[in-house]
Amino acid sequence: MDHYSDSDWNWDFYHDLSDDVNVNVNIIQCISCGKCVGDCPASKVSKFNIRKIIQKVLRGDRTVLKDSDIWYCYLCERCKRVCPKDNINIPLLIINLRNESFKKGYGPRYNDLRKYVEMSERFLTMGVVVEEPLGEALPKERIEELKEICNFARIKYVFKASKLNKKEKKKSKKS
């Protein structure tokens, strides 16, 4: 576990995020037990580590807004379900960080976004990101909610575009 001195901490970023989305105030309760990371499908296939993200936020390290990591979360809420602390809403924190990233003009890099879309597509269509199942199936209500989020974010259009792109590549190889 990393150790930091009092001079390493700057609460401004944490307060800004908490002011923006009130429930983010609860991330201070994180005890870094690792259950969220251990149960996270995104951490199995990427460098996504919510504990490190929370540490950066609490230290006031705004470079987290430039990190690829915030774009790998599926918002599946597995972390929220296994967390021993009440009211830590990691998916909401991730959405807030993504919004702040866009506001600052960062957003995801193309390769990060492409990987995120591919992983999300596998997760939403098959319920898995890697070959092994994710444990119990997501409740139907959660799947519908995720589809609604994707529709809002126009992710389904990206899926269609990526399918068309694959067909075009196959055609050009045959020529």
Z-matrix of the N, CA and C atoms (Angstrom, degrees):
N
C 1 1.449
C 2 1.528 1 109.30
N 3 1.310 2 115.19 1 138.86
C 4 1.454 3 120.41 2 -179.64
C 5 1.516 4 110.26 3 -74.99
N 6 1.329 5 115.57 4 145.26
C 7 1.467 6 120.60 5 177.23
C 8 1.523 7 108.02 6 -116.92
N 9 1.309 8 115.38 7 137.13
C 10 1.448 9 120.79 8 -178.21
C 11 1.521 10 108.95 9 -129.10
N 12 1.320 11 115.05 10 148.02
C 13 1.461 12 119.58 11 176.08
C 14 1.528 13 108.58 12 -87.88
N 15 1.315 14 116.32 13 169.64
C 16 1.462 15 121.27 14 179.37
C 17 1.520 16 111.80 15 -58.18
N 18 1.326 17 117.57 16 -31.62
C 19 1.463 18 120.45 17 -178.66
C 20 1.538 19 112.17 18 -72.21
N 21 1.346 20 117.23 19 -14.75
C 22 1.463 21 120.74 20 178.99
C 23 1.525 22 112.96 21 -79.40
N 24 1.315 23 117.71 22 -11.63
C 25 1.460 24 121.22 23 -173.16
C 26 1.520 25 110.79 24 -102.63
N 27 1.326 26 115.29 25 135.25
C 28 1.446 27 122.50 26 175.57
C 29 1.527 28 106.78 27 -137.88
N 30 1.301 29 116.69 28 114.98
C 31 1.462 30 121.55 29 -171.14
C 32 1.524 31 113.86 30 -84.75
N 33 1.327 32 119.33 31 -3.12
C 34 1.466 33 121.48 32 -175.78
C 35 1.529 34 112.75 33 -59.52
N 36 1.318 35 116.62 34 -46.40
C 37 1.466 36 120.63 35 -178.21
C 38 1.527 37 110.41 36 -63.60
N 39 1.308 38 116.27 37 -45.80
C 40 1.472 39 121.91 38 177.05
C 41 1.530 40 110.34 39 -56.91
N 42 1.322 41 117.05 40 -46.13
C 43 1.466 42 120.73 41 -179.97
C 44 1.529 43 111.03 42 -65.92
N 45 1.332 44 117.89 43 -38.54
C 46 1.462 45 120.53 44 177.16
C 47 1.526 46 111.13 45 -60.64
N 48 1.336 47 116.24 46 -45.85
C 49 1.470 48 120.17 47 179.56
C 50 1.527 49 111.23 48 -66.24
N 51 1.334 50 116.65 49 -37.49
C 52 1.469 51 120.88 50 179.45
C 53 1.523 52 111.37 51 -69.67
N 54 1.326 53 116.67 52 -35.53
C 55 1.459 54 120.09 53 176.98
C 56 1.524 55 110.64 54 -66.90
N 57 1.329 56 115.56 55 -37.04
C 58 1.457 57 121.18 56 -178.89
C 59 1.530 58 111.10 57 -71.22
N 60 1.332 59 116.78 58 -47.18
C 61 1.472 60 122.95 59 178.88
C 62 1.521 61 106.36 60 -131.16
N 63 1.303 62 115.73 61 104.12
C 64 1.464 63 122.53 62 -171.00
C 65 1.528 64 113.95 63 -52.74
N 66 1.320 65 118.33 64 -38.19
C 67 1.462 66 120.67 65 -176.11
C 68 1.534 67 112.05 66 -65.36
N 69 1.340 68 118.03 67 -17.75
C 70 1.468 69 120.42 68 178.09
C 71 1.522 70 112.66 69 -64.33
N 72 1.309 71 117.19 70 -16.53
C 73 1.466 72 120.34 71 178.12
C 74 1.536 73 110.34 72 -59.61
N 75 1.318 74 117.25 73 -24.40
C 76 1.467 75 121.62 74 -176.63
C 77 1.524 76 114.58 75 -75.50
N 78 1.321 77 119.22 76 -12.10
C 79 1.475 78 118.95 77 -179.09
C 80 1.522 79 111.58 78 -65.21
N 81 1.302 80 116.85 79 -17.44
C 82 1.469 81 120.84 80 177.32
C 83 1.535 82 110.38 81 -63.04
N 84 1.323 83 117.42 82 -21.04
C 85 1.466 84 122.50 83 -179.57
C 86 1.527 85 112.90 84 -77.81
N 87 1.335 86 117.89 85 -10.71
C 88 1.463 87 121.12 86 -177.25
C 89 1.532 88 110.24 87 -56.24
N 90 1.335 89 115.91 88 130.63
C 91 1.462 90 121.02 89 -179.73
C 92 1.538 91 111.54 90 -106.07
N 93 1.338 92 116.58 91 8.88
C 94 1.471 93 122.70 92 178.59
C 95 1.526 94 112.72 93 54.73
N 96 1.325 95 116.32 94 41.71
C 97 1.469 96 120.17 95 -179.35
C 98 1.526 97 112.23 96 -75.30
N 99 1.340 98 117.60 97 -24.48
C 100 1.458 99 121.22 98 176.95
C 101 1.517 100 115.08 99 91.35
N 102 1.319 101 118.84 100 -1.10
C 103 1.463 102 119.95 101 179.96
C 104 1.519 103 111.42 102 -61.35
N 105 1.314 104 117.09 103 -37.92
C 106 1.469 105 121.19 104 -179.52
C 107 1.520 106 110.71 105 -62.92
N 108 1.316 107 116.92 106 -45.17
C 109 1.461 108 121.27 107 -178.32
C 110 1.526 109 110.02 108 -69.36
N 111 1.314 110 116.99 109 -40.37
C 112 1.461 111 120.88 110 -179.22
C 113 1.511 112 113.53 111 -65.03
N 114 1.311 113 117.57 112 -27.18
C 115 1.465 114 121.79 113 -177.29
C 116 1.525 115 112.45 114 -101.56
N 117 1.314 116 117.36 115 0.14
C 118 1.467 117 122.40 116 -172.37
C 119 1.531 118 111.95 117 -84.21
N 120 1.347 119 117.78 118 123.14
C 121 1.464 120 119.13 119 177.58
C 122 1.530 121 112.65 120 -66.21
N 123 1.319 122 117.72 121 -32.60
C 124 1.469 123 120.60 122 179.91
C 125 1.528 124 111.24 123 -67.57
N 126 1.334 125 117.15 124 -34.92
C 127 1.469 126 119.08 125 -179.36
C 128 1.527 127 111.75 126 -71.70
N 129 1.333 128 117.23 127 -16.39
C 130 1.465 129 120.29 128 178.43
C 131 1.518 130 112.14 129 -77.96
N 132 1.333 131 116.70 130 -21.67
C 133 1.459 132 119.38 131 -175.55
C 134 1.528 133 113.68 132 -124.59
N 135 1.323 134 116.82 133 4.36
C 136 1.469 135 120.57 134 179.71
C 137 1.525 136 108.65 135 -149.29
N 138 1.326 137 115.65 136 -175.51
C 139 1.465 138 119.27 137 178.66
C 140 1.529 139 111.81 138 -90.81
N 141 1.319 140 117.46 139 16.58
C 142 1.460 141 121.96 140 -179.28
C 143 1.530 142 110.37 141 -60.94
N 144 1.325 143 116.38 142 125.40
C 145 1.460 144 121.83 143 178.48
C 146 1.526 145 107.56 144 -145.11
N 147 1.310 146 116.14 145 100.12
C 148 1.461 147 120.91 146 -174.51
C 149 1.523 148 111.69 147 -64.27
N 150 1.320 149 118.44 148 -30.00
C 151 1.476 150 119.22 149 178.34
C 152 1.524 151 110.49 150 -61.05
N 153 1.327 152 116.58 151 -42.97
C 154 1.468 153 119.86 152 178.83
C 155 1.524 154 110.99 153 -66.01
N 156 1.308 155 116.56 154 -37.28
C 157 1.466 156 120.76 155 178.51
C 158 1.526 157 109.70 156 -63.92
N 159 1.317 158 116.90 157 -46.42
C 160 1.469 159 120.71 158 179.10
C 161 1.522 160 110.33 159 -61.85
N 162 1.338 161 117.67 160 -42.13
C 163 1.469 162 120.31 161 177.80
C 164 1.523 163 111.18 162 -59.26
N 165 1.330 164 116.49 163 -43.39
C 166 1.467 165 119.46 164 179.24
C 167 1.524 166 111.01 165 -62.26
N 168 1.321 167 116.32 166 -43.48
C 169 1.473 168 120.03 167 179.47
C 170 1.523 169 110.13 168 -60.89
N 171 1.326 170 116.67 169 -46.35
C 172 1.467 171 120.15 170 -177.45
C 173 1.525 172 112.01 171 -67.97
N 174 1.329 173 117.44 172 -29.43
C 175 1.474 174 120.73 173 176.92
C 176 1.522 175 111.73 174 -80.42
N 177 1.345 176 116.12 175 -9.37
C 178 1.461 177 119.50 176 -179.46
C 179 1.511 178 113.10 177 83.79
N 180 1.321 179 116.54 178 18.37
C 181 1.454 180 122.40 179 -177.72
C 182 1.534 181 109.97 180 -83.20
N 183 1.313 182 115.71 181 96.46
C 184 1.467 183 120.94 182 -176.57
C 185 1.535 184 112.65 183 -74.30
N 186 1.324 185 118.14 184 -3.73
C 187 1.471 186 119.42 185 176.69
C 188 1.523 187 110.94 186 -65.34
N 189 1.316 188 117.16 187 -15.97
C 190 1.459 189 120.82 188 176.54
C 191 1.531 190 110.38 189 -57.91
N 192 1.319 191 117.19 190 -26.81
C 193 1.463 192 121.10 191 179.61
C 194 1.528 193 111.78 192 -69.40
N 195 1.335 194 117.27 193 -21.11
C 196 1.461 195 121.86 194 178.49
C 197 1.525 196 111.85 195 -94.41
N 198 1.336 197 117.10 196 -13.67
C 199 1.460 198 121.81 197 -175.84
C 200 1.523 199 112.23 198 -69.76
N 201 1.313 200 115.67 199 144.36
C 202 1.462 201 121.61 200 175.28
C 203 1.523 202 111.37 201 -65.42
N 204 1.317 203 116.14 202 -28.75
C 205 1.464 204 121.51 203 -171.66
C 206 1.526 205 113.99 204 -53.00
N 207 1.322 206 117.80 205 -38.46
C 208 1.465 207 118.86 206 -174.84
C 209 1.529 208 112.04 207 -68.15
N 210 1.330 209 117.92 208 -12.00
C 211 1.463 210 121.15 209 -179.26
C 212 1.519 211 112.10 210 -95.30
N 213 1.330 212 119.16 211 -3.00
C 214 1.460 213 121.35 212 -177.88
C 215 1.529 214 113.83 213 -92.59
N 216 1.294 215 118.48 214 -11.93
C 217 1.468 216 122.11 215 -178.74
C 218 1.523 217 110.33 216 -70.23
N 219 1.349 218 117.17 217 138.09
C 220 1.476 219 122.45 218 179.34
C 221 1.519 220 113.12 219 -92.71
N 222 1.327 221 116.85 220 -5.63
C 223 1.467 222 121.37 221 -177.35
C 224 1.529 223 111.17 222 60.55
N 225 1.323 224 117.08 223 32.58
C 226 1.466 225 121.70 224 -177.01
C 227 1.527 226 112.88 225 -81.13
N 228 1.311 227 117.31 226 -13.49
C 229 1.465 228 125.02 227 178.04
C 230 1.530 229 114.99 228 70.36
N 231 1.325 230 117.77 229 15.14
C 232 1.471 231 118.99 230 175.81
C 233 1.531 232 109.56 231 -62.28
N 234 1.318 233 116.66 232 -38.77
C 235 1.469 234 121.68 233 179.26
C 236 1.525 235 110.55 234 -60.68
N 237 1.300 236 115.27 235 -42.41
C 238 1.463 237 121.51 236 -178.60
C 239 1.534 238 110.97 237 -64.01
N 240 1.334 239 115.58 238 -36.18
C 241 1.470 240 119.93 239 -178.82
C 242 1.520 241 113.29 240 -74.62
N 243 1.335 242 118.39 241 -31.03
C 244 1.466 243 120.28 242 -176.96
C 245 1.520 244 113.30 243 -94.42
N 246 1.310 245 117.53 244 -11.14
C 247 1.463 246 121.32 245 -177.75
C 248 1.529 247 110.79 246 -64.66
N 249 1.346 248 117.34 247 127.98
C 250 1.468 249 119.68 248 179.53
C 251 1.537 250 113.08 249 -72.36
N 252 1.310 251 117.20 250 -12.49
C 253 1.467 252 121.27 251 178.72
C 254 1.530 253 109.31 252 -97.67
N 255 1.307 254 115.81 253 141.73
C 256 1.459 255 120.27 254 179.06
C 257 1.518 256 110.87 255 -80.87
N 258 1.311 257 115.16 256 148.58
C 259 1.461 258 123.23 257 169.50
C 260 1.521 259 115.83 258 69.39
N 261 1.332 260 118.29 259 18.40
C 262 1.458 261 119.25 260 170.73
C 263 1.527 262 105.72 261 -91.59
N 264 1.317 263 116.07 262 110.61
C 265 1.464 264 121.38 263 -175.53
C 266 1.535 265 108.96 264 -106.35
N 267 1.310 266 115.14 265 86.28
C 268 1.459 267 121.26 266 -176.62
C 269 1.533 268 111.95 267 -63.51
N 270 1.342 269 119.76 268 -44.43
C 271 1.465 270 117.93 269 178.20
C 272 1.535 271 113.06 270 -57.26
N 273 1.304 272 116.95 271 -38.52
C 274 1.466 273 119.83 272 178.38
C 275 1.525 274 110.99 273 -66.99
N 276 1.331 275 117.28 274 -37.79
C 277 1.461 276 121.18 275 175.42
C 278 1.529 277 110.18 276 -61.87
N 279 1.323 278 117.05 277 -44.04
C 280 1.465 279 121.47 278 -179.79
C 281 1.526 280 110.78 279 -62.17
N 282 1.328 281 116.73 280 -44.59
C 283 1.471 282 120.17 281 177.79
C 284 1.523 283 109.84 282 -60.27
N 285 1.330 284 116.58 283 -43.06
C 286 1.461 285 121.47 284 178.90
C 287 1.528 286 110.86 285 -61.97
N 288 1.334 287 117.32 286 -43.44
C 289 1.465 288 121.07 287 178.75
C 290 1.532 289 111.33 288 -64.66
N 291 1.328 290 116.82 289 -39.64
C 292 1.467 291 120.16 290 177.88
C 293 1.528 292 110.15 291 -63.13
N 294 1.315 293 116.47 292 -44.42
C 295 1.469 294 120.06 293 178.53
C 296 1.521 295 111.06 294 -60.53
N 297 1.329 296 116.47 295 -44.22
C 298 1.467 297 120.46 296 178.60
C 299 1.531 298 110.94 297 -63.44
N 300 1.330 299 116.29 298 -37.75
C 301 1.458 300 121.11 299 178.37
C 302 1.526 301 110.20 300 -61.15
N 303 1.325 302 116.80 301 -44.66
C 304 1.465 303 120.24 302 177.75
C 305 1.524 304 111.23 303 -65.12
N 306 1.335 305 116.72 304 -40.66
C 307 1.469 306 120.01 305 -180.00
C 308 1.526 307 111.38 306 -60.09
N 309 1.336 308 116.33 307 -35.72
C 310 1.468 309 121.23 308 -179.65
C 311 1.529 310 112.05 309 -82.36
N 312 1.330 311 116.30 310 -4.23
C 313 1.462 312 120.01 311 178.26
C 314 1.514 313 114.11 312 86.18
N 315 1.337 314 118.84 313 17.09
C 316 1.459 315 121.27 314 -179.05
C 317 1.525 316 110.26 315 -90.72
N 318 1.313 317 117.64 316 -75.09
C 319 1.453 318 121.13 317 -177.20
C 320 1.512 319 111.32 318 66.94
N 321 1.326 320 116.59 319 -179.68
C 322 1.471 321 119.77 320 -178.52
C 323 1.520 322 111.31 321 -80.73
N 324 1.328 323 115.51 322 150.11
C 325 1.462 324 119.98 323 170.84
C 326 1.530 325 107.09 324 -75.37
N 327 1.307 326 117.73 325 156.63
C 328 1.464 327 121.85 326 -175.01
C 329 1.525 328 111.98 327 -55.63
N 330 1.342 329 117.93 328 -47.88
C 331 1.466 330 120.65 329 -178.74
C 332 1.525 331 111.67 330 -62.59
N 333 1.332 332 116.50 331 -38.59
C 334 1.461 333 119.91 332 178.66
C 335 1.521 334 110.59 333 -65.56
N 336 1.325 335 115.66 334 -43.18
C 337 1.458 336 120.16 335 -178.91
C 338 1.522 337 110.68 336 -66.48
N 339 1.341 338 116.68 337 -41.30
C 340 1.466 339 119.94 338 179.14
C 341 1.532 340 110.49 339 -61.63
N 342 1.328 341 116.47 340 -44.42
C 343 1.466 342 120.26 341 179.44
C 344 1.531 343 110.12 342 -64.28
N 345 1.339 344 116.53 343 -41.72
C 346 1.461 345 120.94 344 179.02
C 347 1.521 346 110.53 345 -61.41
N 348 1.321 347 117.48 346 -44.44
C 349 1.465 348 121.37 347 -179.11
C 350 1.525 349 110.12 348 -63.91
N 351 1.326 350 117.24 349 -43.77
C 352 1.464 351 120.20 350 179.06
C 353 1.527 352 111.29 351 -62.38
N 354 1.332 353 116.94 352 -44.93
C 355 1.467 354 120.23 353 179.97
C 356 1.527 355 110.23 354 -66.30
N 357 1.318 356 117.11 355 -40.36
C 358 1.466 357 120.78 356 179.85
C 359 1.525 358 110.62 357 -65.39
N 360 1.315 359 116.37 358 -39.93
C 361 1.458 360 119.90 359 179.24
C 362 1.533 361 110.46 360 -61.39
N 363 1.335 362 117.35 361 -45.98
C 364 1.470 363 120.41 362 177.52
C 365 1.523 364 110.61 363 -61.89
N 366 1.329 365 116.11 364 -40.99
C 367 1.462 366 120.16 365 -178.34
C 368 1.523 367 111.16 366 -65.96
N 369 1.329 368 116.78 367 -44.43
C 370 1.464 369 120.23 368 -176.89
C 371 1.519 370 113.03 369 -75.59
N 372 1.322 371 118.15 370 -33.54
C 373 1.459 372 119.71 371 -177.22
C 374 1.521 373 113.11 372 -88.36
N 375 1.340 374 116.92 373 -33.04
C 376 1.462 375 119.42 374 -176.69
C 377 1.521 376 113.72 375 -115.68
N 378 1.334 377 116.72 376 -12.37
C 379 1.463 378 119.89 377 -178.51
C 380 1.516 379 113.26 378 79.89
N 381 1.346 380 116.26 379 5.35
C 382 1.465 381 120.56 380 179.32
C 383 1.517 382 109.50 381 -133.62
N 384 1.303 383 115.23 382 153.36
C 385 1.451 384 121.00 383 174.93
C 386 1.517 385 108.30 384 -110.01
N 387 1.306 386 115.06 385 -38.02
C 388 1.455 387 121.49 386 176.22
C 389 1.522 388 107.06 387 -111.84
N 390 1.318 389 117.64 388 176.09
C 391 1.458 390 120.92 389 -176.08
C 392 1.528 391 113.63 390 -61.97
N 393 1.315 392 116.63 391 -35.43
C 394 1.462 393 118.58 392 -179.21
C 395 1.526 394 110.48 393 -79.09
N 396 1.328 395 118.49 394 144.74
C 397 1.461 396 120.45 395 179.56
C 398 1.527 397 111.21 396 -63.49
N 399 1.298 398 116.38 397 158.93
C 400 1.457 399 121.95 398 -178.68
C 401 1.519 400 112.74 399 -86.69
N 402 1.300 401 118.47 400 19.16
C 403 1.457 402 119.91 401 -175.39
C 404 1.507 403 108.29 402 96.28
N 405 1.307 404 116.47 403 -141.59
C 406 1.468 405 118.78 404 179.64
C 407 1.523 406 110.38 405 -69.10
N 408 1.324 407 114.03 406 153.07
C 409 1.471 408 119.36 407 -179.52
C 410 1.522 409 109.55 408 -67.77
N 411 1.318 410 114.75 409 151.66
C 412 1.461 411 119.15 410 175.27
C 413 1.527 412 108.93 411 -68.79
N 414 1.322 413 116.83 412 144.84
C 415 1.460 414 118.83 413 175.47
C 416 1.533 415 110.06 414 -61.25
N 417 1.321 416 116.05 415 146.75
C 418 1.467 417 121.59 416 -178.36
C 419 1.530 418 111.14 417 -55.05
N 420 1.346 419 116.97 418 -37.84
C 421 1.467 420 120.47 419 179.64
C 422 1.529 421 110.56 420 -61.05
N 423 1.340 422 116.93 421 -40.79
C 424 1.469 423 120.63 422 -179.06
C 425 1.525 424 110.64 423 -68.17
N 426 1.336 425 117.09 424 -38.97
C 427 1.459 426 120.66 425 178.58
C 428 1.524 427 109.81 426 -62.51
N 429 1.330 428 116.81 427 -43.27
C 430 1.466 429 120.85 428 178.19
C 431 1.531 430 110.61 429 -64.01
N 432 1.335 431 116.38 430 -39.81
C 433 1.463 432 120.47 431 178.05
C 434 1.528 433 110.84 432 -63.02
N 435 1.333 434 117.26 433 -42.24
C 436 1.464 435 121.47 434 178.53
C 437 1.528 436 111.18 435 -64.64
N 438 1.332 437 116.15 436 -38.89
C 439 1.463 438 119.30 437 177.51
C 440 1.523 439 110.35 438 -63.54
N 441 1.327 440 116.25 439 -39.60
C 442 1.462 441 120.75 440 178.52
C 443 1.533 442 110.55 441 -64.13
N 444 1.334 443 116.48 442 -41.63
C 445 1.469 444 120.69 443 177.30
C 446 1.523 445 109.71 444 -61.62
N 447 1.330 446 117.03 445 -43.32
C 448 1.465 447 121.02 446 179.74
C 449 1.527 448 111.10 447 -64.93
N 450 1.315 449 116.59 448 -40.22
C 451 1.463 450 119.34 449 177.54
C 452 1.524 451 109.84 450 -62.26
N 453 1.319 452 115.99 451 -43.99
C 454 1.457 453 120.12 452 179.39
C 455 1.524 454 110.55 453 -61.81
N 456 1.325 455 116.31 454 -40.56
C 457 1.467 456 121.43 455 -178.30
C 458 1.534 457 112.05 456 -84.50
N 459 1.322 458 116.49 457 1.66
C 460 1.467 459 123.69 458 179.79
C 461 1.522 460 112.41 459 60.93
N 462 1.321 461 116.42 460 28.86
C 463 1.464 462 119.58 461 179.40
C 464 1.522 463 110.38 462 -68.20
N 465 1.333 464 118.35 463 -33.38
C 466 1.462 465 118.95 464 -179.44
C 467 1.521 466 111.09 465 -61.30
N 468 1.338 467 117.78 466 -31.76
C 469 1.452 468 120.72 467 177.77
C 470 1.523 469 110.14 468 -68.78
N 471 1.302 470 117.20 469 -35.23
C 472 1.455 471 120.29 470 176.49
C 473 1.516 472 109.39 471 -65.80
N 474 1.357 473 117.58 472 -39.96
C 475 1.461 474 120.69 473 177.36
C 476 1.527 475 109.91 474 -59.76
N 477 1.325 476 116.87 475 -46.67
C 478 1.458 477 120.41 476 179.64
C 479 1.517 478 110.08 477 -60.50
N 480 1.314 479 116.85 478 -43.81
C 481 1.464 480 121.00 479 -179.66
C 482 1.518 481 110.49 480 -63.46
N 483 1.326 482 117.54 481 -41.28
C 484 1.461 483 119.43 482 -178.87
C 485 1.528 484 110.42 483 -67.93
N 486 1.341 485 118.08 484 -33.82
C 487 1.463 486 120.80 485 177.02
C 488 1.527 487 110.51 486 -67.46
N 489 1.336 488 116.80 487 -42.34
C 490 1.457 489 120.58 488 177.47
C 491 1.521 490 110.58 489 -63.45
N 492 1.320 491 116.49 490 -40.98
C 493 1.457 492 121.28 491 179.59
C 494 1.529 493 110.59 492 -61.70
N 495 1.335 494 117.42 493 -40.54
C 496 1.465 495 121.35 494 178.70
C 497 1.522 496 110.54 495 -63.73
N 498 1.355 497 116.87 496 -40.84
C 499 1.460 498 120.82 497 179.19
C 500 1.521 499 110.42 498 -64.16
N 501 1.347 500 116.61 499 -41.55
C 502 1.457 501 120.43 500 179.44
C 503 1.522 502 111.04 501 -63.92
N 504 1.339 503 116.84 502 -39.31
C 505 1.466 504 119.99 503 179.21
C 506 1.526 505 110.64 504 -64.30
N 507 1.344 506 115.61 505 -40.86
C 508 1.487 507 119.50 506 178.68
C 509 1.530 508 110.68 507 -63.03
N 510 1.351 509 116.66 508 -41.15
C 511 1.458 510 120.42 509 179.33
C 512 1.515 511 111.27 510 -64.01
N 513 1.344 512 116.65 511 -42.04
C 514 1.463 513 119.57 512 -177.93
C 515 1.532 514 111.05 513 -69.19
N 516 1.321 515 118.09 514 -28.81
C 517 1.476 516 120.34 515 176.97
C 518 1.517 517 111.50 516 -70.39
N 519 1.342 518 115.93 517 -34.32
C 520 1.478 519 120.42 518 179.46
C 521 1.518 520 111.52 519 -71.04
N 522 1.327 521 116.52 520 -26.93
C 523 1.484 522 120.31 521 -176.33
C 524 1.499 523 112.52 522 -74.17
